[in-house]
Amino acid sequence: MSVRRWAADLAMGVRFAFAGGREGWTRAVLTAVGVGLGVALLLLTTAIPNALAVRHEREAARTDITFVDSGQLPSGSNTLVVANVGTDFRDDTVRGRALEPEGPRAPLPPGVEKFPAVGEMVVSPALKRLLESDSGELLRKRLPDRIVGTIGESGLVGSAELAFYRGAEGLAPHIDGGRVTRIDHFGETDPSSERMDPVLLLLVLVVFVALLTPVAVFIAAAVRFGGERRDRRLAALRLVGSDSRMTRRIAAGEALAGALLGLVFGAVFFLAGRQLAGTAEVFHVSVFPSYLDPSPVLALLVAVTVPAAAVLVTLFALRGVVIEPLGVVRTARPARRRLWWRLLLPLGGLAMLYPMVGQGRANGDFNQYLVVGGVILLLVGVTALLPWVVETVVSRLGAGGVSWQLAVRRLQVGSGTAARMVNGIAVAVAGAIALQMLFAGVDGDYTEDTGYDVMRAQMQVSVPSEVPVAVAAGKFRRTEGVEGVHVYSEGYLGDRRRDPEKSTPLTVGDCAALREIARLASCRDGDVFAVRGAEYDTDLGSLSKPGRTLYLDPTYAPGPKSREIPWTVPRDLKDARPRIGMTGGEQGGFLVTPKALAASAVPGLSGELYLRIDRSAPDVQENVRNTAAAVDPLAYPMTWAATEKSGRFTAIRTGLFAGAACVLALIGASLLVAQLEQLRERRKLLSSLVAFGTRRRTLGLSVLWQTAVPIALGLLLASVVGLTLGAVLLKMADTAVRVDWASVLSMTGIGAAVVLVVTLLSLPPLLRLMRPDGLRTE
């Protein structure tokens, strides 16, 4: 068979699709909508790598941590002092910087046209909207500066990011190389990046495969919309002289027409979704529309693969259909589906994954080709097994009500169509279950115990040395929702003024506060204690000799000059034993009550306040943050948590949730289109049943049963495959296999809920179709 003959037959099928009257156009448009939704999501996926790269570049371009000791950079006409004054507002992070230019050539942050003066700030568009809204009232108290401009797109990583730059003065004395630093440019100077953990790479690979496979399944199902009517139309071609092979190629041409139109629809859907993405935020992640720029190579791959898949799927679907001049031999009892070859797909997937069992993170990266191939085979195995499962089960179903019998008979006649509708949701649920098992299994490896004792305190506030700690403590005690405050002044003592060889902490607090961090036999104001035997404090023994002169806040070279305040170890020094403090460690060094410390030593100490709050009080954390901002702009409040997760692990899980939301939207939309197409094909049958007196309630229930039975079987199969894949992935990660049954049930429940919503949305058109006048024909 020549290529020219193939091309001519396919072109004839394309002409039939667009010139075949309302019936042909309807089928072409339904196919195009289904394919277009899948193509839009594929294009969105191909744009994700570029979006992540742009976000990383924007973040890198505005960083003010240049990995250069700020003490080595002298003040000049091209320097800028930057302070991290970011905050949190409810569940959102607000990125904030205070800027103090030290000369006319000080570097401007990306997206900022000029430096704001003291009392002024430039903000991101999202933060401006929040501050101007009623919900931003508490945040306005914390950020009272006048807004004089907005940050441009080049200075933000997302359209919904909350960020601001404010003017400041007097920052230079606070330079510490951490929260306050001096820079002469923005941007990273060290482009090297940390190598990603092999298990995290495995997670990324499985996330992409698990999210994209349902999309491919939906596209394959969409090109078969209207299959039964199309096959009957093809019988006319046999009547006018075409052979069976030519007829199948013409049918493939019709599917090709729908796929090509679907590419156009997909491009339109993608462009619309691209603009919509600029106004949306999913799990605190947002992008600008310009970020979603698909790779030309990947976009071309989608444009070539989708039409080719439409032709191949159609030819494969017609392999068992006999199209004769007088009709389509499909109404006869079909041959039972064979199981053996359907098992080869999941078994092949397991065989590809088996060599990596037990590899873990200590034996290098996982083989990407084996991972991708194995996961795809296992998930695609669901689509191969489900038609056999549905056929086997429904063939054994029998007696019941009228609606049940109508549904069962319909499933027995066309179990393949029912399975195709459920394939996508089953694949998505299987992948989601496996991912949830993998995430739950390795979660502990990427979760660290912070050590914070959240029963004794829930928030911590660091205040600069210039702020009287007693005054700050009084303001926090008067803050609504604060039940108690432990107050400490902290610093370091060295054996020399500059570049000391030995050093130890010094902590000032009242007796109640000191008992929280050490075991004291007795205590009264005026006492000084040396904490003996504290972990990591090896220098106290030689530094705690009575009468010895030590230096508070010594200067470490290289670095900014510190205060170097002399302090003499008192002769009535008392011993104390360490205990686990509120931060999870042992506090060593000297403990001093307020009366025992000279006023001259106070400037060398910074304040630490540990707050016990009533979490049930409304906005108690926001009230604490507002109080901290009122105490000093550089005060740093922090909310404690018992554990914290790896940033990369959290980012991957967030990406999974965002992708899963998109896939679920696609599943719902595609299922609705498929359901409407099925109802359209059965219009005359439904009208006939109504004309003979069948109640609409009975027909409605029969449609519900026709959806419920396959989805129940599909979700059951998806659970088995998902649990199997999850167990294998956990073994590959060298992690104990644990089944998170709550996640399994939630994933299957979400899948069932999507199908239920689609079924409810299809009821109005079903009621319109159940009319006797649907028997009319032209």
Sequence and secondary structure as in RCSB ss.txt:
>XXXX:A:sequence
MSVRRWAADLAMGVRFAFAGGREGWTRAVLTAVGVGLGVALLLLTTAIPNALAVRHEREAARTDITFVDSGQLPS
GSNTLVVANVGTDFRDDTVRGRALEPEGPRAPLPPGVEKFPAVGEMVVSPALKRLLESDSGELLRKRLPDRIVGT
IGESGLVGSAELAFYRGAEGLAPHIDGGRVTRIDHFGETDPSSERMDPVLLLLVLVVFVALLTPVAVFIAAAVRF
GGERRDRRLAALRLVGSDSRMTRRIAAGEALAGALLGLVFGAVFFLAGRQLAGTAEVFHVSVFPSYLDPSPVLAL
LVAVTVPAAAVLVTLFALRGVVIEPLGVVRTARPARRRLWWRLLLPLGGLAMLYPMVGQGRANGDFNQYLVVGGV
ILLLVGVTALLPWVVETVVSRLGAGGVSWQLAVRRLQVGSGTAARMVNGIAVAVAGAIALQMLFAGVDGDYTEDT
GYDVMRAQMQVSVPSEVPVAVAAGKFRRTEGVEGVHVYSEGYLGDRRRDPEKSTPLTVGDCAALREIARLASCRD
GDVFAVRGAEYDTDLGSLSKPGRTLYLDPTYAPGPKSREIPWTVPRDLKDARPRIGMTGGEQGGFLVTPKALAAS
AVPGLSGELYLRIDRSAPDVQENVRNTAAAVDPLAYPMTWAATEKSGRFTAIRTGLFAGAACVLALIGASLLVAQ
LEQLRERRKLLSSLVAFGTRRRTLGLSVLWQTAVPIALGLLLASVVGLTLGAVLLKMADTAVRVDWASVLSMTGI
GAAVVLVVTLLSLPPLLRLMRPDGLRTE
>XXXX:A:secstr
  HHHHHHHHHHHHHHHHHSHHHHHHHHHHHHHHHHHHHHHHHHHHHHHHHHHHHHHHHHHH    SS GGGS  
 TT EEEEE  EEETTEEEEEEEEEE STT    TT SS   BTEEEE HHHHHHHHSGGGHHHHHH  SEEEEE
  GGG SSTT EEEEEE  S GGG  SSSEEEESS S S        HHHHHHHHHHHHHHHHHHHHHHHHHTTT
THHHHHHHHHHHHHTT  HHHHHHHHHHHHHHHHHHHHHHHHHHHHHHHHHHTT  BTTB   GGG    HHHHH
HHHHHHHHHHHHHHHHHGGG EEETTEEETSS      SHHHHHHHHHHHHHHGGGTT TTTS    HHHHHHHH
HHHHHHHHHHHHHHHHHHHTT     HHHHHHHHHHHH HHHHHHHHHHHHHHHHHHHHHHHHHHHHGGGGEEE 
   TTT SEEEEE TTS HHHHHHHHHTSTTEEEEEEEEEEEEESSSBS S EEEEEE  HHHHTTTEE S   T
T EEEETT TT  SHHHH  TT EEEES B SSS     EEEE  TT EEEEE B TTSSB  EEEE GGGS GG
GGGG EEEEEEEE TTSTTHHHHHHHHHHHH TT EEEE  SEEE HHHHHHHHHHHHHHHHHHHHHHHHHHHHH
HHHHHHTHHHHHHHHHTT  HHHHHHHHHHHHHHHHHHHHHHHHHHHHHHHHHHHHHTT      HHHHHHHHHH
HHHHHHHHHHHHHHHHHHH SGGGG   
